Amino acid sequence: MSAGVTRPGRSAAICAGGAAVGAAMLAWGVATMAAVEGETPRTALAVGLGLFLVLTCPLLLLNFLWAARIVARLRRGDGVIARWTVGAEVLDQFRDDERRRVAAGDDNDWRTPRTSPAAGVEVIFAEDAVLVGDTLFGLASTGIAHVRAVETLADSPLTLRFETAMTAVEGAGRNGSIVTRFGSLRIPVAPGANEALRRVVGHYRLVLAGERLVKPGFWKLRIRVGLGVAIASAFAAAAGFGMNALGIDGVVPLALAVVGVITGAGGLVLAAIAARFARRQRSGW
């Protein structure tokens, strides 16, 4: 499904830098076009790439900041439903089992460390996520990346397995399609952590059955945000087309029209997808 998010603070810093570079490129391109009263290949590249970075990097930045906040909360113990530490010896045994599974074509979303840390690997569960060492995995029952089932594998060591799924668009145009790829997230269980394991399995089975809702307002907020973005974008696009109808030329009317139409469509898509995920959260698998 997903490799998870490793060290989200570092990724957030990279995205912040990308947004700053994009803004600088966009400003330089627009200023140069105004100075030469026309467009050149260099200004076109700067404006296009700068606009792309300005639109995408802030969204990625928010995602990584959100992940970094969750990691910090879990390490403080906030919202933790269970935790255990897998010792180096147990992790070595788990790695041997993983080699056999991967050789048989059953990959693991979590990449087992090549060498076991002397202090072991800490596993911390929240109601919709798990932090395994330095990597955070979302365990929501709905969304683009989600889980569909949970079970224990009677191996040595005992292993907790989540069936994971990732929905994505493959291809473009008429050849494009929406596909869902399935995977496994396997996590070793420390000896003596049976009670913690029971809490985790019991919680996630209720969540996946739709009998326990985690953050029920999550998708409702995204529906409102999507509709709000669509409305604001509609006004921006209308302003851009109106300025053009009045004979006002330049970058501003064009940017308002193009960005307004694109972001407006994106807002409607976001609202529709969020509504679908909200229904799935209530119905269960």
C-alpha positions as a Markdown table, in Angstrom:
| # | Residue | x | y | z |
|---|---|---|---|---|
| 1 | Met | 0.0 | 0.0 | 0.0 |
| 2 | Ser | 2.3 | 2.7 | 1.3 |
| 3 | Ala | 5.8 | 3.0 | 2.6 |
| 4 | Gly | 4.4 | 5.2 | 5.4 |
| 5 | Val | 5.9 | 8.6 | 6.4 |
| 6 | Thr | 9.4 | 8.4 | 7.8 |
| 7 | Arg | 10.8 | 11.5 | 9.6 |
| 8 | Pro | 8.0 | 13.8 | 8.5 |
| 9 | Gly | 9.7 | 16.9 | 10.0 |
| 10 | Arg | 12.5 | 16.6 | 7.4 |
| 11 | Ser | 10.0 | 16.2 | 4.6 |
| 12 | Ala | 8.1 | 19.3 | 5.8 |
| 13 | Ala | 11.3 | 21.3 | 5.6 |
| 14 | Ile | 11.9 | 20.2 | 2.0 |
| 15 | Cys | 8.4 | 21.1 | 1.0 |
| 16 | Ala | 8.7 | 24.6 | 2.6 |
| 17 | Gly | 11.9 | 25.1 | 0.6 |
| 18 | Gly | 10.1 | 24.0 | -2.6 |
| 19 | Ala | 7.3 | 26.5 | -2.0 |
| 20 | Ala | 9.7 | 29.3 | -1.4 |
| 21 | Val | 11.6 | 28.5 | -4.6 |
| 22 | Gly | 8.3 | 28.2 | -6.6 |
| 23 | Ala | 7.2 | 31.6 | -5.3 |
| 24 | Ala | 10.5 | 33.2 | -6.3 |
| 25 | Met | 10.4 | 31.6 | -9.8 |
| 26 | Leu | 6.8 | 32.8 | -10.3 |
| 27 | Ala | 7.6 | 36.3 | -9.2 |
| 28 | Trp | 10.7 | 36.5 | -11.4 |
| 29 | Gly | 8.8 | 35.2 | -14.4 |
| 30 | Val | 5.9 | 37.6 | -14.0 |
| 31 | Ala | 8.2 | 40.6 | -13.4 |
| 32 | Thr | 10.4 | 39.7 | -16.4 |
| 33 | Met | 7.3 | 39.3 | -18.7 |
| 34 | Ala | 6.1 | 42.8 | -17.6 |
| 35 | Ala | 9.5 | 44.3 | -18.2 |
| 36 | Val | 10.0 | 42.9 | -21.8 |
| 37 | Glu | 6.3 | 43.2 | -22.5 |
| 38 | Gly | 6.1 | 39.6 | -23.7 |
| 39 | Glu | 6.8 | 36.0 | -23.0 |
| 40 | Thr | 10.1 | 34.1 | -23.5 |
| 41 | Pro | 10.8 | 30.4 | -23.2 |
| 42 | Arg | 12.6 | 31.1 | -19.9 |
| 43 | Thr | 9.7 | 33.1 | -18.4 |
| 44 | Ala | 7.2 | 30.5 | -19.5 |
| 45 | Leu | 9.2 | 27.8 | -17.8 |
| 46 | Ala | 9.6 | 29.8 | -14.7 |
| 47 | Val | 5.9 | 30.7 | -14.4 |
| 48 | Gly | 4.8 | 27.1 | -15.2 |
| 49 | Leu | 7.1 | 25.4 | -12.8 |
| 50 | Gly | 6.8 | 28.1 | -10.2 |
| 51 | Leu | 3.0 | 27.8 | -10.3 |
| 52 | Phe | 3.2 | 24.1 | -10.0 |
| 53 | Leu | 5.4 | 24.3 | -6.9 |
| 54 | Val | 3.3 | 27.0 | -5.3 |
| 55 | Leu | 0.2 | 24.9 | -5.7 |
| 56 | Thr | 1.5 | 21.5 | -4.7 |
| 57 | Cys | 4.3 | 22.1 | -2.1 |
| 58 | Pro | 2.0 | 23.9 | 0.5 |
| 59 | Leu | -0.4 | 21.0 | 0.4 |
| 60 | Leu | 2.4 | 18.5 | 0.9 |
| 61 | Leu | 3.8 | 20.7 | 3.6 |
| 62 | Leu | 0.5 | 20.6 | 5.5 |
| 63 | Asn | 0.4 | 16.8 | 5.2 |
| 64 | Phe | 3.9 | 16.3 | 6.6 |
| 65 | Leu | 3.3 | 18.9 | 9.4 |
| 66 | Trp | 0.2 | 16.9 | 10.3 |
| 67 | Ala | 2.2 | 13.7 | 10.4 |
| 68 | Ala | 4.9 | 15.3 | 12.5 |
| 69 | Arg | 2.3 | 16.4 | 15.0 |
| 70 | Ile | 0.9 | 12.9 | 15.3 |
| 71 | Val | 4.4 | 11.5 | 15.8 |
| 72 | Ala | 5.1 | 14.0 | 18.6 |
| 73 | Arg | 1.8 | 13.3 | 20.3 |
| 74 | Leu | 2.3 | 9.5 | 20.2 |
| 75 | Arg | 5.8 | 9.7 | 21.7 |
| 76 | Arg | 4.4 | 11.9 | 24.5 |
| 77 | Gly | 1.7 | 9.2 | 25.1 |
| 78 | Asp | -1.3 | 11.3 | 24.0 |
| 79 | Gly | -4.1 | 9.2 | 22.4 |
| 80 | Val | -2.1 | 5.9 | 22.7 |
| 81 | Ile | -4.2 | 2.7 | 23.0 |
| 82 | Ala | -1.2 | 0.3 | 23.1 |
| 83 | Arg | 2.5 | 0.2 | 22.9 |
| 84 | Trp | 5.4 | -2.3 | 23.1 |
| 85 | Thr | 9.1 | -2.5 | 22.3 |
| 86 | Val | 10.4 | -5.3 | 20.1 |
| 87 | Gly | 13.9 | -6.3 | 21.3 |
| 88 | Ala | 16.8 | -6.8 | 18.9 |
| 89 | Glu | 16.7 | -10.6 | 19.2 |
| 90 | Val | 13.0 | -10.8 | 18.4 |
| 91 | Leu | 13.4 | -8.4 | 15.5 |
| 92 | Asp | 16.2 | -10.7 | 14.1 |
| 93 | Gln | 13.7 | -13.6 | 14.2 |
| 94 | Phe | 11.0 | -11.4 | 12.5 |
| 95 | Arg | 13.5 | -10.4 | 9.8 |
| 96 | Asp | 14.1 | -14.1 | 9.0 |
| 97 | Asp | 10.4 | -14.7 | 8.7 |
| 98 | Glu | 10.0 | -11.6 | 6.5 |
| 99 | Arg | 12.7 | -12.8 | 4.1 |
| 100 | Arg | 10.7 | -16.0 | 3.4 |
| 101 | Arg | 7.5 | -14.0 | 3.0 |
| 102 | Val | 9.0 | -11.5 | 0.6 |
| 103 | Ala | 10.7 | -14.2 | -1.4 |
| 104 | Ala | 7.2 | -15.8 | -1.8 |
| 105 | Gly | 5.9 | -12.4 | -3.2 |
| 106 | Asp | 4.2 | -11.2 | 0.0 |
| 107 | Asp | 5.8 | -7.7 | 0.6 |
| 108 | Asn | 5.5 | -5.8 | 3.8 |
| 109 | Asp | 4.6 | -2.1 | 3.9 |
| 110 | Trp | 7.1 | -1.7 | 6.7 |
| 111 | Arg | 10.7 | -2.0 | 5.7 |
| 112 | Thr | 12.4 | -4.0 | 8.4 |
| 113 | Pro | 15.7 | -2.5 | 9.5 |
| 114 | Arg | 18.7 | -4.3 | 8.0 |
| 115 | Thr | 20.3 | -4.4 | 11.4 |
| 116 | Ser | 18.4 | -4.5 | 14.6 |
| 117 | Pro | 18.9 | -1.5 | 16.9 |
| 118 | Ala | 20.4 | -2.4 | 20.3 |
| 119 | Ala | 17.4 | -0.7 | 22.0 |
| 120 | Gly | 14.9 | -2.5 | 19.7 |
| 121 | Val | 12.0 | -0.9 | 17.9 |
| 122 | Glu | 9.1 | 0.8 | 19.7 |
| 123 | Val | 5.6 | 0.2 | 18.4 |
| 124 | Ile | 2.9 | 2.8 | 19.4 |
| 125 | Phe | -0.7 | 2.5 | 18.4 |
| 126 | Ala | -3.3 | 5.2 | 18.2 |
| 127 | Glu | -6.9 | 4.8 | 17.3 |
| 128 | Asp | -6.2 | 5.3 | 13.6 |
| 129 | Ala | -2.4 | 5.1 | 13.2 |
| 130 | Val | 0.7 | 3.3 | 14.3 |
| 131 | Leu | 4.3 | 4.5 | 14.7 |
| 132 | Val | 6.8 | 1.7 | 14.1 |
| 133 | Gly | 10.2 | 3.1 | 14.9 |
| 134 | Asp | 10.6 | 6.3 | 12.9 |
| 135 | Thr | 7.8 | 5.5 | 10.4 |
| 136 | Leu | 4.2 | 6.5 | 10.8 |
| 137 | Phe | 1.4 | 4.5 | 9.1 |
| 138 | Gly | -2.2 | 5.6 | 8.8 |
| 139 | Leu | -4.7 | 2.9 | 9.8 |
| 140 | Ala | -8.0 | 4.6 | 8.8 |
| 141 | Ser | -10.9 | 2.4 | 7.6 |
| 142 | Thr | -11.6 | 4.8 | 4.7 |
| 143 | Gly | -9.6 | 7.0 | 2.4 |
| 144 | Ile | -7.2 | 6.7 | -0.5 |
| 145 | Ala | -5.0 | 4.6 | 1.8 |
| 146 | His | -6.8 | 2.4 | 4.3 |
| 147 | Val | -7.0 | -0.9 | 6.0 |
| 148 | Arg | -9.6 | -3.6 | 5.4 |
| 149 | Ala | -8.8 | -6.4 | 7.9 |
| 150 | Val | -6.6 | -7.2 | 10.9 |
| 151 | Glu | -5.4 | -10.6 | 12.1 |
| 152 | Thr | -2.6 | -12.2 | 14.1 |
| 153 | Leu | -0.1 | -14.6 | 12.5 |
| 154 | Ala | 1.0 | -17.4 | 14.9 |
| 155 | Asp | 4.6 | -17.2 | 13.9 |
| 156 | Ser | 7.7 | -16.9 | 16.1 |
| 157 | Pro | 7.6 | -14.1 | 17.0 |
| 158 | Leu | 3.8 | -13.5 | 17.0 |
| 159 | Thr | 3.0 | -11.0 | 14.2 |
| 160 | Leu | 0.1 | -8.5 | 13.7 |
| 161 | Arg | -1.0 | -8.2 | 10.1 |
| 162 | Phe | -3.2 | -5.5 | 8.6 |
| 163 | Glu | -4.6 | -5.9 | 5.1 |
| 164 | Thr | -3.9 | -2.6 | 3.4 |
| 165 | Ala | -5.2 | -0.9 | 0.2 |
| 166 | Met | -4.2 | 2.0 | -1.9 |
| 167 | Thr | -6.5 | 3.5 | -4.5 |
| 168 | Ala | -4.9 | 5.5 | -7.3 |
| 169 | Val | -5.3 | 6.6 | -10.9 |
| 170 | Glu | -3.2 | 4.9 | -13.4 |
| 171 | Gly | -2.7 | 6.0 | -17.0 |
| 172 | Ala | -4.1 | 9.2 | -18.6 |
| 173 | Gly | -7.0 | 10.2 | -20.9 |
| 174 | Arg | -9.0 | 7.3 | -22.3 |
| 175 | Asn | -6.5 | 4.8 | -21.0 |
| 176 | Gly | -6.7 | 6.0 | -17.4 |
| 177 | Ser | -8.4 | 4.0 | -14.7 |
| 178 | Ile | -8.9 | 3.9 | -11.0 |
| 179 | Val | -7.2 | 0.8 | -9.4 |
| 180 | Thr | -6.9 | -0.4 | -5.9 |
| 181 | Arg | -3.7 | -2.2 | -4.9 |
| 182 | Phe | -3.6 | -4.4 | -1.8 |
| 183 | Gly | -0.8 | -5.1 | 0.5 |
| 184 | Ser | 0.2 | -6.1 | 4.0 |
| 185 | Leu | 1.5 | -4.2 | 7.0 |
| 186 | Arg | 3.1 | -6.8 | 9.3 |
| 187 | Ile | 4.4 | -5.7 | 12.8 |
| 188 | Pro | 6.2 | -8.0 | 15.3 |
| 189 | Val | 4.6 | -8.3 | 18.7 |
| 190 | Ala | 6.9 | -8.2 | 21.7 |
| 191 | Pro | 6.8 | -11.2 | 24.1 |
| 192 | Gly | 4.5 | -10.4 | 27.1 |
| 193 | Ala | 2.5 | -7.8 | 25.1 |
| 194 | Asn | -0.6 | -10.1 | 24.8 |
| 195 | Glu | -3.0 | -7.7 | 26.6 |
| 196 | Ala | -1.8 | -4.7 | 24.5 |
| 197 | Leu | -2.3 | -6.9 | 21.4 |
| 198 | Arg | -5.9 | -7.8 | 22.4 |
| 199 | Arg | -6.7 | -4.1 | 22.8 |
| 200 | Val | -5.3 | -3.3 | 19.3 |
| 201 | Val | -7.1 | -6.2 | 17.6 |
| 202 | Gly | -10.4 | -5.5 | 19.4 |
| 203 | His | -10.3 | -1.8 | 18.6 |
| 204 | Tyr | -9.6 | -2.2 | 14.9 |
| 205 | Arg | -12.1 | -5.0 | 14.4 |
| 206 | Leu | -14.9 | -2.7 | 15.7 |
| 207 | Val | -13.6 | 0.2 | 13.6 |
| 208 | Leu | -13.5 | -2.0 | 10.4 |
| 209 | Ala | -17.0 | -3.2 | 11.1 |
| 210 | Gly | -18.3 | 0.3 | 11.3 |
| 211 | Glu | -19.4 | -0.2 | 15.0 |
| 212 | Arg | -16.8 | 2.3 | 16.3 |
| 213 | Leu | -16.4 | 5.6 | 14.5 |
| 214 | Val | -13.0 | 7.3 | 14.8 |
| 215 | Lys | -13.0 | 11.0 | 14.2 |
| 216 | Pro | -16.5 | 11.1 | 12.7 |
| 217 | Gly | -16.1 | 14.8 | 11.8 |
| 218 | Phe | -13.0 | 14.2 | 9.7 |
| 219 | Trp | -14.7 | 13.7 | 6.4 |
| 220 | Lys | -17.5 | 16.2 | 7.2 |
| 221 | Leu | -14.9 | 18.9 | 7.5 |
| 222 | Arg | -13.4 | 18.0 | 4.1 |
| 223 | Ile | -16.8 | 18.1 | 2.5 |
| 224 | Arg | -17.2 | 21.7 | 3.8 |
| 225 | Val | -13.7 | 22.6 | 2.7 |
| 226 | Gly | -14.2 | 21.3 | -0.8 |
| 227 | Leu | -17.5 | 23.1 | -1.2 |
| 228 | Gly | -16.0 | 26.3 | 0.2 |
| 229 | Val | -13.0 | 26.1 | -2.2 |
| 230 | Ala | -15.4 | 25.5 | -5.1 |
| 231 | Ile | -17.5 | 28.6 | -4.2 |
| 232 | Ala | -14.4 | 30.9 | -3.7 |
| 233 | Ser | -12.9 | 29.6 | -6.9 |
| 234 | Ala | -16.1 | 30.3 | -8.8 |
| 235 | Phe | -15.9 | 33.9 | -7.8 |
| 236 | Ala | -12.2 | 34.1 | -8.8 |
| 237 | Ala | -12.9 | 32.6 | -12.2 |
| 238 | Ala | -15.9 | 34.9 | -12.7 |
| 239 | Ala | -13.7 | 37.9 | -11.9 |
| 240 | Gly | -11.1 | 36.8 | -14.3 |
| 241 | Phe | -13.5 | 36.3 | -17.2 |
| 242 | Gly | -15.3 | 39.6 | -16.3 |
| 243 | Met | -12.0 | 41.5 | -16.4 |
| 244 | Asn | -11.3 | 40.0 | -19.8 |
| 245 | Ala | -14.7 | 40.9 | -21.1 |
| 246 | Leu | -14.1 | 44.5 | -20.0 |
| 247 | Gly | -10.9 | 44.5 | -22.1 |
| 248 | Ile | -8.5 | 44.3 | -19.1 |
| 249 | Asp | -5.6 | 42.2 | -20.4 |
| 250 | Gly | -2.6 | 40.8 | -18.6 |
| 251 | Val | -1.5 | 38.0 | -16.3 |
| 252 | Val | -4.0 | 38.7 | -13.5 |
| 253 | Pro | -7.2 | 38.0 | -15.4 |
| 254 | Leu | -5.7 | 34.9 | -17.0 |
| 255 | Ala | -4.5 | 33.6 | -13.7 |
| 256 | Leu | -7.8 | 34.2 | -12.0 |
| 257 | Ala | -9.7 | 32.4 | -14.7 |
| 258 | Val | -7.4 | 29.4 | -15.1 |
| 259 | Val | -6.7 | 28.9 | -11.4 |
| 260 | Gly | -10.3 | 29.5 | -10.5 |
| 261 | Val | -11.6 | 26.9 | -12.9 |
| 262 | Ile | -9.0 | 24.3 | -11.9 |
| 263 | Thr | -9.3 | 24.8 | -8.1 |
| 264 | Gly | -13.1 | 24.9 | -8.3 |
| 265 | Ala | -13.2 | 21.6 | -10.0 |
| 266 | Gly | -10.8 | 20.2 | -7.5 |
| 267 | Gly | -13.0 | 21.4 | -4.6 |
| 268 | Leu | -16.0 | 19.7 | -6.0 |
| 269 | Val | -14.1 | 16.5 | -6.5 |
| 270 | Leu | -12.8 | 16.7 | -3.0 |
| 271 | Ala | -16.3 | 17.1 | -1.6 |
| 272 | Ala | -17.6 | 14.2 | -3.6 |
| 273 | Ile | -14.8 | 11.9 | -2.6 |
| 274 | Ala | -15.1 | 12.9 | 1.1 |
| 275 | Ala | -18.8 | 12.1 | 1.0 |
| 276 | Arg | -18.1 | 8.7 | -0.3 |
| 277 | Phe | -15.5 | 7.9 | 2.3 |
| 278 | Ala | -17.9 | 9.1 | 5.1 |
| 279 | Arg | -20.5 | 6.6 | 3.9 |
| 280 | Arg | -17.9 | 3.8 | 3.9 |
| 281 | Gln | -16.7 | 4.7 | 7.4 |
| 282 | Arg | -20.2 | 4.1 | 8.7 |
| 283 | Ser | -21.0 | 1.0 | 6.8 |
| 284 | Gly | -17.7 | -0.9 | 7.5 |
| 285 | Trp | -16.1 | -3.6 | 5.5 |
